[in-house]
Amino acid sequence: MPITRRRLALLACIVLLPSWAIAQSLTVSAAASLTEAFKEIGARFDAARGGSTRFNFAASGVLITQIAQGAPVDVFVSADQESVDRGVKAGLLDPATRRDFASNSLVLIVPAQDALAITALGELNRADVRRIAVGKPATVPVGRYTRQALETVGLWTSVEPRIVYANSVRQVLDYVARGEADAGFVYRTDAELARDKVRQVVVVAGHAPVTYPAAVVQDSRQQAAARAFVDFLAGPEAQAILARHGFDK
């Protein structure tokens, strides 16, 4: 088949495109609390690059374990620094690409129709508070933040027997929203998603800052596209989306 001028022009355009622009698919494993914001960010990123971004949302500790077990992931986005530290130490993540792009707050929530009328953190010690939803500290960052905060005010030991452990921050939110727990600890952005079903009692202090780092997976076959996604998160378009979903910079 003869090569026409049109075909030559098309080939030239493909050659001149950056490698990330012609990538077929990018897989991003991200903290569950980022679900709604990242679906929107992914659509904007794909519109710019002409590829497709697939997301895997779960607790950060679960996601880094999946990567360690060989899951084909290009970018890891965590709700804490500890999970990324673990990935870097194990040689799973490229430390040169690590970048913080957002922050959040830990809040105590109760069902919107709170029959117990909990108004402060200290009231979790009341005998009528029987079930407190908390993310598993070993794998769920919001659980670690919660444990740190409760230990700071001397409440962890007394409330621990009544804790119902959850596999993600969204499961904590569901437990409280459905009235299956008397109280729970989630991020402020998660509480806002269910404000018709839960009530925020107080912003909780006494824990490490809730920050979101992203990093490229060392074994990614799409290094350029992965780096482009991490860079995009810090750009004005993604930052505007994150702000609209309640995240701080």
C-alpha positions as CSV (number, residue, x, y, z in Angstrom):
1,M,0.0,0.0,0.0
2,P,1.6,3.4,-1.0
3,I,2.3,5.8,1.7
4,T,0.3,9.0,1.0
5,R,1.0,12.4,2.2
6,R,-1.9,12.2,4.6
7,R,-0.5,8.9,6.1
8,L,3.0,10.4,6.4
9,A,1.5,13.4,8.2
10,L,-0.3,11.1,10.6
11,L,2.8,9.1,11.3
12,A,4.7,12.3,12.0
13,C,2.1,13.5,14.5
14,I,2.3,10.2,16.4
15,V,6.1,10.4,16.5
16,L,6.0,14.0,17.9
17,L,3.4,13.1,20.6
18,P,4.9,12.7,24.1
19,S,4.9,9.0,25.2
20,W,2.3,9.6,27.9
21,A,-0.2,11.0,25.4
22,I,-0.5,7.8,23.5
23,A,-0.6,5.5,26.5
24,Q,-3.5,3.1,26.3
25,S,-4.4,2.7,30.0
26,L,-3.2,3.9,33.4
27,T,-4.0,2.1,36.7
28,V,-4.2,4.2,39.8
29,S,-4.7,2.6,43.3
30,A,-6.0,5.4,45.5
31,A,-7.4,5.8,49.0
32,A,-11.2,5.3,49.3
33,S,-11.8,8.8,50.6
34,L,-10.7,10.2,47.2
35,T,-13.3,8.2,45.2
36,E,-15.6,11.0,44.0
37,A,-12.9,13.6,43.4
38,F,-10.6,11.2,41.5
39,K,-13.3,10.0,39.2
40,E,-13.7,13.6,38.1
41,I,-10.0,14.2,38.0
42,G,-9.4,11.0,35.9
43,A,-11.9,12.2,33.3
44,R,-10.2,15.5,33.0
45,F,-6.7,13.9,32.8
46,D,-7.9,11.4,30.1
47,A,-9.4,14.3,28.1
48,A,-6.0,15.9,28.0
49,R,-3.9,12.8,27.2
50,G,-6.2,10.8,25.1
51,G,-5.9,7.6,27.1
52,S,-7.9,6.0,29.9
53,T,-7.4,5.9,33.6
54,R,-8.7,3.0,35.7
55,F,-9.0,3.4,39.5
56,N,-8.8,0.9,42.3
57,F,-10.2,2.4,45.5
58,A,-9.6,0.9,49.0
59,A,-7.8,1.4,52.3
60,S,-4.3,2.6,51.7
61,G,-2.7,-0.3,53.6
62,V,-4.6,-2.8,51.5
63,L,-3.6,-1.1,48.3
64,I,0.2,-1.1,49.1
65,T,-0.1,-4.8,50.1
66,Q,-1.7,-5.5,46.7
67,I,1.2,-3.8,45.0
68,A,3.7,-5.8,47.0
69,Q,2.0,-8.9,45.9
70,G,2.4,-8.0,42.2
71,A,-0.8,-6.1,41.3
72,P,-0.2,-4.2,38.0
73,V,-0.4,-0.6,39.3
74,D,1.1,2.5,37.9
75,V,0.4,5.1,40.6
76,F,-0.2,4.7,44.3
77,V,-2.1,7.5,46.2
78,S,-2.4,7.2,49.9
79,A,-4.3,8.9,52.7
80,D,-1.2,8.8,54.9
81,Q,2.5,9.1,54.8
82,E,3.1,5.7,56.5
83,S,1.8,3.6,53.6
84,V,4.0,5.4,51.1
85,D,7.0,5.1,53.5
86,R,6.4,1.4,53.6
87,G,6.3,1.3,49.8
88,V,9.5,3.2,49.4
89,K,11.3,1.1,51.9
90,A,10.3,-2.0,50.1
91,G,11.4,-0.7,46.8
92,L,7.9,-0.6,45.4
93,L,7.6,3.1,44.9
94,D,9.9,5.7,43.2
95,P,10.8,8.2,46.0
96,A,11.8,10.8,43.5
97,T,8.2,11.0,42.3
98,R,6.6,11.3,45.8
99,R,4.4,14.4,46.1
100,D,1.8,15.7,48.6
101,F,-1.2,17.2,46.9
102,A,-4.0,17.5,49.5
103,S,-5.0,17.3,53.1
104,N,-8.0,16.6,55.2
105,S,-9.4,16.6,58.8
106,L,-10.5,13.8,61.1
107,V,-14.0,14.2,62.5
108,L,-16.3,12.4,65.0
109,I,-19.7,11.6,63.5
110,V,-22.9,10.3,64.9
111,P,-26.2,9.3,63.1
112,A,-28.2,12.4,62.0
113,Q,-31.0,11.4,64.3
114,D,-28.7,10.9,67.3
115,A,-30.8,9.6,70.1
116,L,-27.8,9.7,72.4
117,A,-27.1,13.4,71.8
118,I,-23.3,13.0,71.8
119,T,-21.8,16.5,71.7
120,A,-18.1,15.9,72.6
121,L,-15.3,13.4,72.3
122,G,-15.2,12.7,76.0
123,E,-18.8,11.5,75.9
124,L,-17.7,8.3,74.1
125,N,-17.0,7.0,77.6
126,R,-20.7,7.0,78.4
127,A,-22.2,3.6,79.1
128,D,-25.0,4.1,76.6
129,V,-22.4,4.5,73.7
130,R,-22.1,0.8,72.8
131,R,-20.7,0.7,69.3
132,I,-17.9,3.0,67.9
133,A,-16.9,2.5,64.3
134,V,-13.2,2.8,63.6
135,G,-11.0,1.9,60.6
136,K,-8.6,-1.0,61.3
137,P,-5.4,0.8,62.4
138,A,-3.1,-1.8,60.7
139,T,-4.5,-1.1,57.2
140,V,-6.8,1.9,57.3
141,P,-5.1,5.3,57.8
142,V,-8.2,6.9,59.3
143,G,-8.0,4.1,62.0
144,R,-4.4,5.0,62.8
145,Y,-5.3,8.7,63.1
146,T,-8.2,7.8,65.3
147,R,-6.1,5.7,67.6
148,Q,-3.5,8.4,67.9
149,A,-6.2,11.0,68.7
150,L,-7.9,8.8,71.4
151,E,-4.6,7.9,72.9
152,T,-3.6,11.5,73.1
153,V,-6.7,12.3,75.3
154,G,-6.5,9.0,77.2
155,L,-9.7,7.5,75.8
156,W,-8.3,4.6,73.7
157,T,-8.1,1.9,76.4
158,S,-11.6,2.7,77.8
159,V,-13.4,2.7,74.4
160,E,-11.5,-0.1,72.7
161,P,-13.8,-2.9,73.9
162,R,-16.7,-1.1,72.1
163,I,-15.0,-0.5,68.8
164,V,-16.4,-2.0,65.6
165,Y,-13.5,-2.2,63.2
166,A,-14.1,-1.4,59.5
167,N,-12.1,-2.2,56.4
168,S,-12.2,1.4,55.0
169,V,-13.3,4.9,55.9
170,R,-16.3,4.4,53.7
171,Q,-17.4,1.4,55.7
172,V,-17.1,3.4,58.9
173,L,-19.4,6.0,57.3
174,D,-21.9,3.4,56.3
175,Y,-22.0,1.9,59.8
176,V,-22.9,5.3,61.3
177,A,-25.2,6.4,58.5
178,R,-27.2,3.2,58.9
179,G,-27.3,3.6,62.7
180,E,-25.3,0.4,63.2
181,A,-22.8,2.3,65.3
182,D,-23.5,5.1,67.8
183,A,-20.5,7.0,66.6
184,G,-17.5,6.8,64.3
185,F,-14.4,8.6,63.0
186,V,-14.1,9.6,59.3
187,Y,-12.6,12.4,57.2
188,R,-14.5,15.6,57.0
189,T,-14.9,15.1,53.2
190,D,-16.6,11.7,53.8
191,A,-18.9,13.2,56.4
192,E,-20.0,15.9,53.9
193,L,-21.0,13.2,51.4
194,A,-23.6,11.8,53.9
195,R,-24.6,15.0,55.7
196,D,-28.3,14.0,55.5
197,K,-27.5,10.8,57.4
198,V,-24.7,11.7,59.8
199,R,-23.9,14.7,62.0
200,Q,-20.3,16.0,62.6
201,V,-19.8,16.4,66.3
202,V,-16.3,17.8,66.4
203,V,-13.0,18.1,64.4
204,V,-10.6,15.8,66.2
205,A,-7.0,16.8,67.0
206,G,-4.1,15.0,68.6
207,H,-3.0,12.9,65.6
208,A,-0.5,13.2,62.7
209,P,-1.6,15.6,59.9
210,V,-3.9,14.0,57.4
211,T,-2.0,14.4,54.1
212,Y,-2.3,12.7,50.8
213,P,0.9,11.7,49.0
214,A,1.1,10.1,45.5
215,A,4.0,8.2,44.0
216,V,4.8,6.3,40.8
217,V,5.1,2.5,41.2
218,Q,8.7,1.3,40.3
219,D,7.4,-1.5,38.1
220,S,5.0,0.6,36.1
221,R,5.3,0.1,32.4
222,Q,3.9,3.6,31.8
223,Q,6.4,5.7,33.7
224,A,5.8,8.9,31.7
225,A,2.0,8.7,32.0
226,A,2.3,7.9,35.7
227,R,4.5,10.9,36.3
228,A,2.2,13.0,34.3
229,F,-0.8,11.9,36.5
230,V,1.1,12.8,39.7
231,D,2.0,16.2,38.3
232,F,-1.6,16.7,37.2
233,L,-2.8,16.3,40.8
234,A,-0.8,19.3,41.9
235,G,-2.0,21.4,38.9
236,P,-4.7,24.1,39.1
237,E,-7.4,21.9,37.4
238,A,-7.1,19.0,39.8
239,Q,-6.7,21.3,42.8
240,A,-9.9,23.1,41.9
241,I,-11.8,19.7,41.8
242,L,-10.3,18.6,45.1
243,A,-11.3,21.9,46.7
244,R,-14.8,21.6,45.5
245,H,-15.0,18.1,47.1
246,G,-13.8,19.6,50.4
247,F,-10.1,18.8,50.4
248,D,-7.5,21.3,51.6
249,K,-4.2,21.8,49.8
